[in-house]
């Protein structure tokens, strides 16, 4: 039987291992090699982490199936795995609440919606109202933090990189034979929805979880956008001019998506690709364009009209006032 001091073993492993959790490595080494400490008894510096709950991978497949956006599905599954690795139970409101309080405020809403999706997959009922209340609370706190952050920034950092009056000028000056670029430029000269929202515009009425463009009715059924949990599904009216522009785009591409992927006409363009195109046209992304629209709107619209525009663009009045608006 070999007898070694804890200090000797620790020093040895600090030299020979890259693992940052030295006590854990030492514990496993002692256990596997039956080594005793200098007093001839076991001295557990630290106990191994408890084994993570074994979860049927079918849960993650089901969450992915229930979540139309692949990126969102990956995020939800990541949050669920991270939670389960702590030993938390998906059917325990106490465990969920405790974990919720332990994580950063900015990821709490994401975590709660991941749990809600897991509950739907596992048919767990009875917690949704409480969980949605937690999600709304975290959203409110994040908004307040963001507003405070914006208030304290120098004005030159918060001003839009493009003014409302310049948007049309950029479109008129666009020297590009690419029809997709032309359409995107003209579209954003009329509206200011987020990239992810526009990428999920479709004329396919079977895509119930997407944003369905109804050209005859001159309406869009909004079912897929960033703030749907706080704003809810809704219909928005579109102008005859925008309706005509979109009709021509659908006819030109032959796709069911307003902005099809360049390599696969049956798939939508990614929000990242759309953002890059916008930057190449306007020297700013969609947030800069929204910024310009809402700043102009605050100067020219009354309170009710400004509220309606914020609602149309799926943002809160607080965000419209403090984040996107230079006129305050």
Secondary structure, DSSP 8 states (H G I E B T S, - for coil): --B--HHHHHHHHHHH---S-HHHHHHHHHHHHT-B-TTSS---SS----------THHHHHHHHH-SSHHHHHHHHHHHHHHHTTT--TT-HHHHHHHHHHS-HHHHHHHHHHHHHHHHHHT--S-HHHHHHHHHHHHHHHHHHHHHHHHTS-HHHHS-SS-HHHHHHHHHT-----HHHHHHHHHHTT----HHHHHTEES-TT-TTSEEEETTTTEEEE---TTHHHH-SEEEE--HHHHHHHHHHHHHH--SBTTB-SS-TTSB--HHHHHHHHHHHHSS-HHHHHHHHHHHHHHHS-HHHHHHHHHHTT--HHHHHHTS-TT-
